[in-house]
Amino acid sequence: MTDQTTTDRHVAEARRAVHESLTLLPAWEADRVRSLIADLESAVESRTAVRMADAVPLPGSTGISACCGRPPCEFVGERVTRDPDKVTCTGPVAGARQDGVQQ
């Protein structure tokens, strides 16, 4: 998994490459593509803002997340945090066991 600085650098490089490529298009087409890019970036920002972050089980705990009762092995590809102020998980899904076992 990449860190935020690396990700930000990749995004900046991609944006630069796209905007440089726009100079090769006719003006009307470049304007249309810029509009599509703006719509895409807005959608990505909105999705990123609502992504859930789960609480990492703390050392000395049962190894189960305090927010939703799942073990860390279920967090593959998800955002996790140790900072309680940054946890956005809404809790266990309906019918979930607090020990993380699937029913």
Legacy VTK file of the C-alpha trace (Angstrom):
# vtk DataFile Version 3.0
C-alpha trace
ASCII
DATASET POLYDATA
POINTS 103 float
0.000 0.000 0.000
1.347 3.436 -0.874
1.536 6.338 1.510
-0.493 9.505 1.014
2.487 11.536 -0.280
3.212 8.985 -2.999
-0.459 8.851 -3.949
-0.691 12.644 -4.106
2.398 12.759 -6.328
0.918 10.185 -8.724
-2.342 12.136 -8.908
-0.482 15.390 -9.612
1.568 13.723 -12.368
-1.556 12.245 -13.966
-3.349 15.601 -13.865
-0.358 17.322 -15.462
-0.138 14.715 -18.230
-3.856 14.967 -18.974
-3.830 18.762 -19.090
-0.733 18.773 -21.327
-2.533 16.372 -23.675
-5.488 18.750 -23.902
-3.344 21.154 -25.938
-3.453 18.611 -28.773
-7.263 18.779 -29.023
-9.394 21.378 -30.772
-10.523 24.073 -28.305
-14.157 22.925 -28.185
-13.132 19.311 -27.494
-10.578 20.352 -24.863
-13.295 22.353 -23.060
-15.597 19.327 -23.107
-12.845 17.078 -21.713
-12.005 19.637 -18.996
-15.665 19.613 -17.978
-15.702 15.806 -17.825
-12.504 15.816 -15.760
-14.021 18.328 -13.322
-17.117 16.108 -12.950
-14.923 13.056 -12.377
-12.780 14.810 -9.770
-15.898 15.999 -7.919
-17.273 12.463 -7.862
-13.960 11.048 -6.597
-13.715 13.706 -3.867
-17.275 12.966 -2.753
-16.612 9.228 -2.635
-13.356 9.714 -0.752
-15.034 11.959 1.823
-17.581 9.279 2.737
-15.239 6.280 2.830
-15.449 4.491 6.099
-12.496 4.046 8.446
-12.531 1.162 10.914
-10.849 1.125 14.321
-7.737 -1.046 14.518
-7.840 -3.429 17.478
-5.477 -2.038 20.067
-2.637 -4.026 21.663
-3.899 -5.966 24.649
-7.450 -6.148 23.271
-9.240 -9.255 22.063
-8.040 -8.596 18.506
-11.515 -7.566 17.392
-12.296 -4.055 16.168
-14.226 -2.040 18.748
-16.329 -0.303 16.082
-17.827 -3.231 14.172
-16.604 -6.372 15.890
-14.542 -7.651 12.960
-11.014 -9.097 13.056
-8.210 -7.246 11.204
-8.031 -9.934 8.491
-11.385 -8.650 7.203
-10.058 -5.112 6.665
-8.089 -5.927 3.492
-8.377 -2.944 1.178
-10.216 -0.831 3.757
-9.127 2.257 5.648
-8.193 1.692 9.284
-7.069 4.030 12.039
-5.883 3.963 15.642
-7.205 7.498 16.230
-10.720 7.216 17.761
-11.612 10.673 16.385
-11.065 9.444 12.818
-13.168 6.262 13.062
-16.210 6.616 10.799
-17.445 3.023 10.934
-21.087 2.979 11.942
-20.853 -0.264 13.871
-21.713 -3.900 13.250
-23.876 -4.820 10.313
-27.251 -6.346 11.123
-26.788 -9.859 12.434
-23.009 -9.588 12.842
-21.507 -11.305 15.854
-19.243 -9.219 18.059
-16.507 -11.872 17.823
-16.332 -11.285 14.052
-17.564 -14.756 13.083
-19.846 -14.733 10.024
-23.287 -16.209 10.545
LINES 1 104
103 0 1 2 3 4 5 6 7 8 9 10 11 12 13 14 15 16 17 18 19 20 21 22 23 24 25 26 27 28 29 30 31 32 33 34 35 36 37 38 39 40 41 42 43 44 45 46 47 48 49 50 51 52 53 54 55 56 57 58 59 60 61 62 63 64 65 66 67 68 69 70 71 72 73 74 75 76 77 78 79 80 81 82 83 84 85 86 87 88 89 90 91 92 93 94 95 96 97 98 99 100 101 102
